[in-house]
């Protein structure tokens, strides 16, 4: 392991500056991560907090297709798509124990025109995480669990700028995850998250099925209150159903100074086997139409009809298939 990544200790298998490349096969890439996990500060507070390698990274590349691979037991993140354009990922399986720290399944950063389809992901962190500089991301037919859900963020750490736009998730099943559909930002950041569409999602025993958390703080010490924030708007949740493990099946915890706006809920049915579920809102506006359970009256908007039409038009434009142009291989 000493030789591993002498140039960059955060990378194991790195594919850099590729154009029109096709990875295909039924093989397994195994990061043998258990020793790395044991040395994590999340496993033992006495250990130093330090990075560990991502198993597979595609960096600064264009027109890449990945099909059928299995990536498992990574040291930290399993599959990173970084600074790339036109990447298609089909039928990839990612697997690690639910208690393995920081083992995100597929992590997308500074990338555009990415398609993830028919992927089965279960890890100890986010199944999918989408961070700064990413747009036109389409996810279809995704299985997630165990793990921390399907996340945009975290964004805005250390007063940084975070921008993520035009993300579509269509058809997903999440089972036993600690979050469902999550947007997470740190206080003090800037930038925006805009034009996000989640539709046709089924949840089973998921904590926080729908959550926007602008007070995210993954830190051993408490985070300071700060006024600036990443701005979150035009978020559509449609046809989302299943069971919540937490009382707040929907939670919109937004910045006091930069409220969340234009949150749209349509045909939501989230229940709790133990009792009632609720929606929590802080500094968030929007509206629900069709069947919405739990009720989301705490999302108040004055101009419902115009706003509804404007958002739907904008989101439809953002999510239309032909807008996701991919360089054919």
Short mmCIF file of the C-alpha atoms (twelve columns), coordinates in Angstrom:
data_MODEL
# 
_entry.id   MODEL 
# 
loop_
_atom_site.group_PDB 
_atom_site.id 
_atom_site.type_symbol 
_atom_site.label_atom_id 
_atom_site.label_alt_id 
_atom_site.label_comp_id 
_atom_site.label_asym_id 
_atom_site.label_seq_id 
_atom_site.Cartn_x 
_atom_site.Cartn_y 
_atom_site.Cartn_z 
_atom_site.pdbx_PDB_model_num 
ATOM 1   C CA . UNK A 1   0.000   0.000  0.000   1 
ATOM 2   C CA . UNK A 2   2.966   2.343  0.432   1 
ATOM 3   C CA . UNK A 3   3.547   2.579  -3.292  1 
ATOM 4   C CA . UNK A 4   -0.121  3.316  -3.847  1 
ATOM 5   C CA . UNK A 5   -0.543  6.806  -5.204  1 
ATOM 6   C CA . UNK A 6   2.864   8.149  -4.292  1 
ATOM 7   C CA . UNK A 7   2.012   10.939 -6.760  1 
ATOM 8   C CA . UNK A 8   -1.490  11.470 -5.351  1 
ATOM 9   C CA . UNK A 9   -2.546  9.580  -2.232  1 
ATOM 10  C CA . UNK A 10  -6.246  10.171 -3.033  1 
ATOM 11  C CA . UNK A 11  -6.207  8.186  -6.286  1 
ATOM 12  C CA . UNK A 12  -5.752  4.467  -7.032  1 
ATOM 13  C CA . UNK A 13  -6.827  3.742  -10.636 1 
ATOM 14  C CA . UNK A 14  -6.756  7.011  -12.577 1 
ATOM 15  C CA . UNK A 15  -7.817  7.487  -16.206 1 
ATOM 16  C CA . UNK A 16  -6.820  10.950 -17.358 1 
ATOM 17  C CA . UNK A 17  -7.353  12.977 -20.527 1 
ATOM 18  C CA . UNK A 18  -9.226  10.301 -22.479 1 
ATOM 19  C CA . UNK A 19  -11.395 10.883 -25.540 1 
ATOM 20  C CA . UNK A 20  -13.906 8.361  -26.896 1 
ATOM 21  C CA . UNK A 21  -13.021 5.418  -24.651 1 
ATOM 22  C CA . UNK A 22  -15.266 2.460  -23.749 1 
ATOM 23  C CA . UNK A 23  -14.785 0.441  -20.536 1 
ATOM 24  C CA . UNK A 24  -16.812 -2.754 -20.595 1 
ATOM 25  C CA . UNK A 25  -16.792 -6.083 -18.798 1 
ATOM 26  C CA . UNK A 26  -18.092 -8.166 -15.963 1 
ATOM 27  C CA . UNK A 27  -14.926 -7.816 -13.904 1 
ATOM 28  C CA . UNK A 28  -14.579 -6.717 -10.279 1 
ATOM 29  C CA . UNK A 29  -12.372 -3.902 -9.021  1 
ATOM 30  C CA . UNK A 30  -11.839 -4.477 -5.293  1 
ATOM 31  C CA . UNK A 31  -10.185 -1.806 -3.162  1 
ATOM 32  C CA . UNK A 32  -9.666  -4.098 -0.125  1 
ATOM 33  C CA . UNK A 33  -10.677 -1.124 1.973   1 
ATOM 34  C CA . UNK A 34  -11.193 -2.689 5.409   1 
ATOM 35  C CA . UNK A 35  -7.775  -1.642 6.766   1 
ATOM 36  C CA . UNK A 36  -8.303  1.882  5.519   1 
ATOM 37  C CA . UNK A 37  -11.763 2.054  7.134   1 
ATOM 38  C CA . UNK A 38  -10.363 0.836  10.462  1 
ATOM 39  C CA . UNK A 39  -7.823  3.692  10.369  1 
ATOM 40  C CA . UNK A 40  -10.535 6.331  9.768   1 
ATOM 41  C CA . UNK A 41  -11.293 8.984  12.388  1 
ATOM 42  C CA . UNK A 42  -14.970 8.154  11.861  1 
ATOM 43  C CA . UNK A 43  -14.318 4.641  13.161  1 
ATOM 44  C CA . UNK A 44  -12.061 5.721  16.008  1 
ATOM 45  C CA . UNK A 45  -11.931 9.294  17.295  1 
ATOM 46  C CA . UNK A 46  -8.262  8.816  18.242  1 
ATOM 47  C CA . UNK A 47  -7.278  8.270  14.603  1 
ATOM 48  C CA . UNK A 48  -6.206  11.305 12.563  1 
ATOM 49  C CA . UNK A 49  -8.720  12.447 9.914   1 
ATOM 50  C CA . UNK A 50  -7.030  11.968 6.567   1 
ATOM 51  C CA . UNK A 51  -7.954  11.127 3.013   1 
ATOM 52  C CA . UNK A 52  -7.757  7.702  1.417   1 
ATOM 53  C CA . UNK A 53  -7.764  6.720  -2.260  1 
ATOM 54  C CA . UNK A 54  -10.748 6.617  -4.577  1 
ATOM 55  C CA . UNK A 55  -10.812 3.263  -6.378  1 
ATOM 56  C CA . UNK A 56  -11.537 4.488  -9.935  1 
ATOM 57  C CA . UNK A 57  -11.249 8.048  -11.242 1 
ATOM 58  C CA . UNK A 58  -12.064 9.351  -14.729 1 
ATOM 59  C CA . UNK A 59  -10.556 12.825 -14.973 1 
ATOM 60  C CA . UNK A 60  -10.455 15.536 -17.659 1 
ATOM 61  C CA . UNK A 61  -12.001 13.228 -20.246 1 
ATOM 62  C CA . UNK A 62  -14.667 13.398 -22.966 1 
ATOM 63  C CA . UNK A 63  -17.039 10.835 -24.475 1 
ATOM 64  C CA . UNK A 64  -16.413 7.956  -22.065 1 
ATOM 65  C CA . UNK A 65  -18.712 4.964  -21.671 1 
ATOM 66  C CA . UNK A 66  -18.513 2.558  -18.736 1 
ATOM 67  C CA . UNK A 67  -20.641 -0.586 -18.803 1 
ATOM 68  C CA . UNK A 68  -21.117 -3.562 -16.501 1 
ATOM 69  C CA . UNK A 69  -18.219 -3.156 -14.063 1 
ATOM 70  C CA . UNK A 70  -18.418 -3.969 -10.346 1 
ATOM 71  C CA . UNK A 71  -16.453 -1.746 -7.958  1 
ATOM 72  C CA . UNK A 72  -16.368 -2.802 -4.338  1 
ATOM 73  C CA . UNK A 73  -14.783 -2.203 -0.935  1 
ATOM 74  C CA . UNK A 74  -13.030 0.981  -1.989  1 
ATOM 75  C CA . UNK A 75  -10.614 2.718  0.362   1 
ATOM 76  C CA . UNK A 76  -12.867 5.805  0.209   1 
ATOM 77  C CA . UNK A 77  -14.925 6.889  -2.824  1 
ATOM 78  C CA . UNK A 78  -15.613 4.115  -5.340  1 
ATOM 79  C CA . UNK A 79  -16.032 5.839  -8.688  1 
ATOM 80  C CA . UNK A 80  -15.193 9.520  -9.301  1 
ATOM 81  C CA . UNK A 81  -16.087 11.427 -12.478 1 
ATOM 82  C CA . UNK A 82  -14.076 14.643 -12.415 1 
ATOM 83  C CA . UNK A 83  -13.670 17.570 -14.860 1 
ATOM 84  C CA . UNK A 84  -15.215 15.503 -17.643 1 
ATOM 85  C CA . UNK A 85  -17.918 15.879 -20.290 1 
ATOM 86  C CA . UNK A 86  -20.222 13.308 -21.906 1 
ATOM 87  C CA . UNK A 87  -19.790 10.310 -19.621 1 
ATOM 88  C CA . UNK A 88  -22.282 7.431  -19.753 1 
ATOM 89  C CA . UNK A 89  -22.371 4.782  -17.037 1 
ATOM 90  C CA . UNK A 90  -24.604 1.733  -17.555 1 
ATOM 91  C CA . UNK A 91  -25.198 -1.302 -15.371 1 
ATOM 92  C CA . UNK A 92  -22.416 -0.545 -12.901 1 
ATOM 93  C CA . UNK A 93  -22.607 -2.131 -9.446  1 
ATOM 94  C CA . UNK A 94  -20.983 -0.536 -6.395  1 
ATOM 95  C CA . UNK A 95  -20.807 -2.357 -3.098  1 
ATOM 96  C CA . UNK A 96  -19.318 -1.800 0.380   1 
ATOM 97  C CA . UNK A 97  -20.577 -2.367 3.948   1 
ATOM 98  C CA . UNK A 98  -23.077 0.151  5.283   1 
ATOM 99  C CA . UNK A 99  -20.665 1.156  8.055   1 
ATOM 100 C CA . UNK A 100 -17.627 1.786  5.811   1 
ATOM 101 C CA . UNK A 101 -16.724 5.508  6.164   1 
ATOM 102 C CA . UNK A 102 -16.659 7.975  3.244   1 
ATOM 103 C CA . UNK A 103 -17.203 5.279  0.624   1 
ATOM 104 C CA . UNK A 104 -19.430 7.253  -1.770  1 
ATOM 105 C CA . UNK A 105 -20.656 5.132  -4.674  1 
ATOM 106 C CA . UNK A 106 -20.459 7.467  -7.688  1 
ATOM 107 C CA . UNK A 107 -19.112 10.984 -7.106  1 
ATOM 108 C CA . UNK A 108 -19.536 13.630 -9.837  1 
ATOM 109 C CA . UNK A 109 -17.500 16.835 -9.656  1 
ATOM 110 C CA . UNK A 110 -16.981 19.639 -12.211 1 
ATOM 111 C CA . UNK A 111 -18.566 17.489 -14.916 1 
ATOM 112 C CA . UNK A 112 -21.279 18.006 -17.532 1 
ATOM 113 C CA . UNK A 113 -23.575 15.745 -19.568 1 
ATOM 114 C CA . UNK A 114 -23.331 12.640 -17.401 1 
ATOM 115 C CA . UNK A 115 -25.802 9.744  -17.622 1 
ATOM 116 C CA . UNK A 116 -26.026 7.045  -14.914 1 
ATOM 117 C CA . UNK A 117 -28.444 4.248  -15.790 1 
ATOM 118 C CA . UNK A 118 -29.382 0.863  -14.285 1 
ATOM 119 C CA . UNK A 119 -26.854 1.152  -11.453 1 
ATOM 120 C CA . UNK A 120 -27.106 -0.716 -8.138  1 
ATOM 121 C CA . UNK A 121 -25.252 1.017  -5.324  1 
ATOM 122 C CA . UNK A 122 -24.881 0.169  -1.642  1 
ATOM 123 C CA . UNK A 123 -22.116 1.764  0.483   1 
ATOM 124 C CA . UNK A 124 -21.373 3.512  3.774   1 
ATOM 125 C CA . UNK A 125 -21.862 7.011  2.364   1 
ATOM 126 C CA . UNK A 126 -23.826 8.685  -0.448  1 
ATOM 127 C CA . UNK A 127 -24.882 6.278  -3.202  1 
ATOM 128 C CA . UNK A 128 -24.421 9.190  -5.593  1 
ATOM 129 C CA . UNK A 129 -22.949 12.608 -4.740  1 
ATOM 130 C CA . UNK A 130 -22.966 15.547 -7.151  1 
ATOM 131 C CA . UNK A 131 -20.798 18.522 -6.234  1 
ATOM 132 C CA . UNK A 132 -19.570 21.881 -7.548  1 
ATOM 133 C CA . UNK A 133 -19.370 22.667 -11.242 1 
ATOM 134 C CA . UNK A 134 -21.701 19.891 -12.392 1 
ATOM 135 C CA . UNK A 135 -24.685 20.296 -14.731 1 
ATOM 136 C CA . UNK A 136 -26.859 18.230 -17.076 1 
ATOM 137 C CA . UNK A 137 -26.722 15.088 -14.931 1 
ATOM 138 C CA . UNK A 138 -29.315 12.402 -15.740 1 
ATOM 139 C CA . UNK A 139 -29.854 9.407  -13.447 1 
ATOM 140 C CA . UNK A 140 -32.320 6.698  -14.432 1 
ATOM 141 C CA . UNK A 141 -33.240 3.346  -12.840 1 
ATOM 142 C CA . UNK A 142 -31.033 3.608  -9.749  1 
ATOM 143 C CA . UNK A 143 -31.088 1.249  -6.748  1 
ATOM 144 C CA . UNK A 144 -29.609 2.757  -3.574  1 
ATOM 145 C CA . UNK A 145 -29.065 1.051  -0.211  1 
ATOM 146 C CA . UNK A 146 -27.473 0.828  2.233   1 
ATOM 147 C CA . UNK A 147 -25.958 4.311  2.287   1 
ATOM 148 C CA . UNK A 148 -26.665 7.975  2.854   1 
ATOM 149 C CA . UNK A 149 -28.960 8.461  -0.150  1 
ATOM 150 C CA . UNK A 150 -28.688 10.373 -3.419  1 
ATOM 151 C CA . UNK A 151 -27.105 13.738 -2.658  1 
ATOM 152 C CA . UNK A 152 -26.356 17.064 -4.235  1 
ATOM 153 C CA . UNK A 153 -23.474 18.381 -2.148  1 
ATOM 154 C CA . UNK A 154 -22.043 18.989 0.120   1 
ATOM 155 C CA . UNK A 155 -21.461 22.484 -1.248  1 
ATOM 156 C CA . UNK A 156 -20.070 25.705 0.212   1 
ATOM 157 C CA . UNK A 157 -17.561 24.290 2.707   1 
ATOM 158 C CA . UNK A 158 -14.951 26.801 3.962   1 
ATOM 159 C CA . UNK A 159 -16.874 29.692 2.334   1 
ATOM 160 C CA . UNK A 160 -16.449 28.192 -1.136  1 
ATOM 161 C CA . UNK A 161 -18.713 28.644 -4.154  1 
ATOM 162 C CA . UNK A 162 -20.899 25.712 -5.179  1 
ATOM 163 C CA . UNK A 163 -22.919 25.548 -8.408  1 
ATOM 164 C CA . UNK A 164 -25.029 22.555 -9.509  1 
ATOM 165 C CA . UNK A 165 -27.789 22.839 -12.145 1 
ATOM 166 C CA . UNK A 166 -30.028 20.676 -14.342 1 
ATOM 167 C CA . UNK A 167 -30.053 17.375 -12.484 1 
ATOM 168 C CA . UNK A 168 -32.710 14.736 -13.189 1 
ATOM 169 C CA . UNK A 169 -33.395 11.559 -11.227 1 
ATOM 170 C CA . UNK A 170 -36.083 9.429  -12.854 1 
ATOM 171 C CA . UNK A 171 -37.027 6.012  -11.448 1 
ATOM 172 C CA . UNK A 172 -35.183 5.007  -8.298  1 
ATOM 173 C CA . UNK A 173 -35.629 2.666  -5.356  1 
ATOM 174 C CA . UNK A 174 -34.001 3.518  -2.011  1 
ATOM 175 C CA . UNK A 175 -33.997 1.001  0.817   1 
ATOM 176 C CA . UNK A 176 -32.796 1.490  4.403   1 
ATOM 177 C CA . UNK A 177 -30.759 4.623  3.695   1 
ATOM 178 C CA . UNK A 178 -30.083 7.411  6.225   1 
ATOM 179 C CA . UNK A 179 -31.330 9.996  3.703   1 
ATOM 180 C CA . UNK A 180 -33.365 9.785  0.543   1 
ATOM 181 C CA . UNK A 181 -33.176 12.735 -1.841  1 
ATOM 182 C CA . UNK A 182 -30.797 15.152 -0.164  1 
ATOM 183 C CA . UNK A 183 -29.363 18.587 -0.923  1 
ATOM 184 C CA . UNK A 184 -26.696 19.567 1.631   1 
ATOM 185 C CA . UNK A 185 -24.811 22.843 1.957   1 
ATOM 186 C CA . UNK A 186 -22.534 24.374 4.582   1 
ATOM 187 C CA . UNK A 187 -23.220 27.781 6.086   1 
ATOM 188 C CA . UNK A 188 -21.037 30.526 4.636   1 
ATOM 189 C CA . UNK A 189 -20.929 29.255 1.060   1 
ATOM 190 C CA . UNK A 190 -22.115 30.968 -2.117  1 
ATOM 191 C CA . UNK A 191 -23.390 29.898 -5.537  1 
ATOM 192 C CA . UNK A 192 -26.633 28.097 -6.318  1 
ATOM 193 C CA . UNK A 193 -28.470 24.810 -6.835  1 
ATOM 194 C CA . UNK A 194 -31.178 25.186 -9.481  1 
ATOM 195 C CA . UNK A 195 -33.407 23.188 -11.872 1 
ATOM 196 C CA . UNK A 196 -33.436 19.836 -10.069 1 
ATOM 197 C CA . UNK A 197 -36.089 17.218 -10.812 1 
ATOM 198 C CA . UNK A 198 -36.743 14.047 -8.806  1 
ATOM 199 C CA . UNK A 199 -39.502 11.796 -10.128 1 
ATOM 200 C CA . UNK A 200 -40.838 8.252  -9.778  1 
ATOM 201 C CA . UNK A 201 -38.955 7.373  -6.602  1 
ATOM 202 C CA . UNK A 202 -39.908 4.620  -4.170  1 
ATOM 203 C CA . UNK A 203 -38.564 4.577  -0.591  1 
ATOM 204 C CA . UNK A 204 -38.536 1.756  1.927   1 
ATOM 205 C CA . UNK A 205 -37.542 2.459  5.562   1 
ATOM 206 C CA . UNK A 206 -35.630 5.601  4.642   1 
ATOM 207 C CA . UNK A 207 -34.742 8.250  7.230   1 
ATOM 208 C CA . UNK A 208 -35.229 11.794 5.895   1 
ATOM 209 C CA . UNK A 209 -36.802 10.751 2.557   1 
ATOM 210 C CA . UNK A 210 -36.834 14.331 1.236   1 
ATOM 211 C CA . UNK A 211 -34.339 16.714 2.816   1 
ATOM 212 C CA . UNK A 212 -32.727 20.059 2.094   1 
ATOM 213 C CA . UNK A 213 -30.143 20.793 4.802   1 
ATOM 214 C CA . UNK A 214 -28.430 24.179 4.611   1 
ATOM 215 C CA . UNK A 215 -26.897 23.692 8.051   1 
ATOM 216 C CA . UNK A 216 -24.795 20.672 7.088   1 
ATOM 217 C CA . UNK A 217 -21.784 20.284 9.380   1 
ATOM 218 C CA . UNK A 218 -19.683 17.151 8.950   1 
ATOM 219 C CA . UNK A 219 -17.075 18.312 11.429  1 
ATOM 220 C CA . UNK A 220 -15.732 17.199 14.815  1 
ATOM 221 C CA . UNK A 221 -16.308 20.751 16.119  1 
ATOM 222 C CA . UNK A 222 -19.585 22.715 15.837  1 
ATOM 223 C CA . UNK A 223 -19.915 25.001 12.799  1 
ATOM 224 C CA . UNK A 224 -20.226 28.755 13.276  1 
ATOM 225 C CA . UNK A 225 -23.455 30.475 12.252  1 
ATOM 226 C CA . UNK A 226 -22.886 32.404 9.027   1 
ATOM 227 C CA . UNK A 227 -25.229 34.503 6.924   1 
ATOM 228 C CA . UNK A 228 -24.113 33.754 3.355   1 
ATOM 229 C CA . UNK A 229 -25.369 30.539 1.767   1 
ATOM 230 C CA . UNK A 230 -25.714 28.582 -1.455  1 
ATOM 231 C CA . UNK A 231 -29.058 29.602 -2.991  1 
ATOM 232 C CA . UNK A 232 -31.488 26.726 -3.647  1 
ATOM 233 C CA . UNK A 233 -34.422 27.133 -6.053  1 
ATOM 234 C CA . UNK A 234 -36.566 25.349 -8.663  1 
ATOM 235 C CA . UNK A 235 -36.614 21.908 -7.057  1 
ATOM 236 C CA . UNK A 236 -39.341 19.527 -8.253  1 
ATOM 237 C CA . UNK A 237 -40.387 16.348 -6.412  1 
ATOM 238 C CA . UNK A 238 -42.971 14.283 -8.327  1 
ATOM 239 C CA . UNK A 239 -44.370 10.781 -7.698  1 
ATOM 240 C CA . UNK A 240 -42.371 10.077 -4.532  1 
ATOM 241 C CA . UNK A 241 -43.794 7.339  -2.273  1 
ATOM 242 C CA . UNK A 242 -42.888 4.872  0.444   1 
ATOM 243 C CA . UNK A 243 -42.050 4.644  4.131   1 
ATOM 244 C CA . UNK A 244 -40.119 7.057  6.317   1 
ATOM 245 C CA . UNK A 245 -38.212 6.032  9.431   1 
ATOM 246 C CA . UNK A 246 -38.233 9.603  10.722  1 
ATOM 247 C CA . UNK A 247 -41.155 11.771 11.800  1 
ATOM 248 C CA . UNK A 248 -40.083 14.543 9.400   1 
ATOM 249 C CA . UNK A 249 -40.627 12.753 6.101   1 
ATOM 250 C CA . UNK A 250 -39.936 16.054 4.349   1 
ATOM 251 C CA . UNK A 251 -37.482 18.576 5.760   1 
ATOM 252 C CA . UNK A 252 -36.640 21.911 4.175   1 
ATOM 253 C CA . UNK A 253 -34.105 23.556 6.519   1 
ATOM 254 C CA . UNK A 254 -32.962 26.613 4.598   1 
ATOM 255 C CA . UNK A 255 -30.835 29.680 5.251   1 
ATOM 256 C CA . UNK A 256 -32.495 32.617 7.024   1 
ATOM 257 C CA . UNK A 257 -30.809 35.124 4.728   1 
ATOM 258 C CA . UNK A 258 -30.941 33.114 1.462   1 
ATOM 259 C CA . UNK A 259 -34.258 31.208 1.640   1 
ATOM 260 C CA . UNK A 260 -35.064 28.211 -0.571  1 
ATOM 261 C CA . UNK A 261 -37.652 29.106 -3.204  1 
ATOM 262 C CA . UNK A 262 -39.804 27.485 -5.878  1 
ATOM 263 C CA . UNK A 263 -39.949 24.066 -4.243  1 
ATOM 264 C CA . UNK A 264 -42.675 22.079 -5.996  1 
ATOM 265 C CA . UNK A 265 -44.284 18.888 -4.657  1 
ATOM 266 C CA . UNK A 266 -46.599 16.786 -6.822  1 
ATOM 267 C CA . UNK A 267 -48.044 13.376 -5.895  1 
ATOM 268 C CA . UNK A 268 -46.120 12.661 -2.706  1 
ATOM 269 C CA . UNK A 269 -47.144 9.780  -0.439  1 
ATOM 270 C CA . UNK A 270 -44.777 9.159  2.473   1 
ATOM 271 C CA . UNK A 271 -45.968 7.162  5.481   1 
ATOM 272 C CA . UNK A 272 -44.478 5.954  8.746   1 
ATOM 273 C CA . UNK A 273 -45.220 2.444  10.038  1 
ATOM 274 C CA . UNK A 274 -45.013 3.682  13.642  1 
ATOM 275 C CA . UNK A 275 -47.176 6.805  13.471  1 
ATOM 276 C CA . UNK A 276 -47.734 10.109 11.723  1 
ATOM 277 C CA . UNK A 277 -45.287 11.957 9.498   1 
ATOM 278 C CA . UNK A 278 -44.785 15.704 9.135   1 
ATOM 279 C CA . UNK A 279 -43.152 18.301 6.926   1 
ATOM 280 C CA . UNK A 280 -40.621 20.663 8.504   1 
ATOM 281 C CA . UNK A 281 -39.998 24.037 6.861   1 
ATOM 282 C CA . UNK A 282 -37.582 26.773 7.802   1 
ATOM 283 C CA . UNK A 283 -37.148 29.722 5.457   1 
ATOM 284 C CA . UNK A 284 -38.527 27.817 2.445   1 
ATOM 285 C CA . UNK A 285 -41.250 28.698 -0.064  1 
ATOM 286 C CA . UNK A 286 -43.017 26.694 -2.721  1 
ATOM 287 C CA . UNK A 287 -46.218 24.679 -3.006  1 
ATOM 288 C CA . UNK A 288 -47.710 21.241 -3.477  1 
ATOM 289 C CA . UNK A 289 -50.438 20.111 -5.868  1 
ATOM 290 C CA . UNK A 290 -52.141 16.786 -6.494  1 
ATOM 291 C CA . UNK A 291 -51.888 14.435 -3.525  1 
ATOM 292 C CA . UNK A 292 -49.266 15.560 -0.983  1 
ATOM 293 C CA . UNK A 293 -48.790 13.485 2.185   1 
ATOM 294 C CA . UNK A 294 -47.601 14.689 4.622   1 
ATOM 295 C CA . UNK A 295 -49.176 18.073 3.937   1 
ATOM 296 C CA . UNK A 296 -46.666 20.791 3.060   1 
ATOM 297 C CA . UNK A 297 -48.656 23.881 3.926   1 
ATOM 298 C CA . UNK A 298 -45.590 25.305 5.624   1 
ATOM 299 C CA . UNK A 299 -44.269 25.981 2.088   1 
ATOM 300 C CA . UNK A 300 -46.189 29.148 1.417   1 
ATOM 301 C CA . UNK A 301 -46.164 30.922 -1.927  1 
ATOM 302 C CA . UNK A 302 -48.318 33.873 -2.867  1 
ATOM 303 C CA . UNK A 303 -48.476 33.458 -6.632  1 
ATOM 304 C CA . UNK A 304 -49.113 29.746 -6.953  1 
ATOM 305 C CA . UNK A 305 -50.457 29.400 -10.447 1 
ATOM 306 C CA . UNK A 306 -47.931 31.554 -12.266 1 
ATOM 307 C CA . UNK A 307 -45.062 30.124 -10.252 1 
ATOM 308 C CA . UNK A 308 -46.220 26.554 -10.883 1 
ATOM 309 C CA . UNK A 309 -46.381 27.064 -14.641 1 
ATOM 310 C CA . UNK A 310 -43.064 28.919 -14.793 1 
ATOM 311 C CA . UNK A 311 -41.229 26.265 -12.784 1 
ATOM 312 C CA . UNK A 312 -42.723 23.367 -14.714 1 
ATOM 313 C CA . UNK A 313 -41.816 25.001 -18.029 1 
ATOM 314 C CA . UNK A 314 -38.275 25.651 -16.832 1 
ATOM 315 C CA . UNK A 315 -37.807 22.152 -15.452 1 
ATOM 316 C CA . UNK A 316 -39.250 20.519 -18.543 1 
ATOM 317 C CA . UNK A 317 -36.809 22.507 -20.641 1 
ATOM 318 C CA . UNK A 318 -33.933 21.482 -18.388 1 
ATOM 319 C CA . UNK A 319 -34.814 17.808 -18.391 1 
ATOM 320 C CA . UNK A 320 -35.739 17.201 -22.012 1 
ATOM 321 C CA . UNK A 321 -33.741 14.299 -23.420 1 
ATOM 322 C CA . UNK A 322 -32.494 16.226 -26.436 1 
ATOM 323 C CA . UNK A 323 -30.982 18.842 -24.175 1 
ATOM 324 C CA . UNK A 324 -28.585 16.228 -22.840 1 
ATOM 325 C CA . UNK A 325 -26.340 16.098 -25.854 1 
ATOM 326 C CA . UNK A 326 -23.714 13.394 -25.740 1 
ATOM 327 C CA . UNK A 327 -20.826 12.900 -28.092 1 
ATOM 328 C CA . UNK A 328 -21.479 9.530  -29.643 1 
ATOM 329 C CA . UNK A 329 -18.641 7.054  -29.388 1 
# 
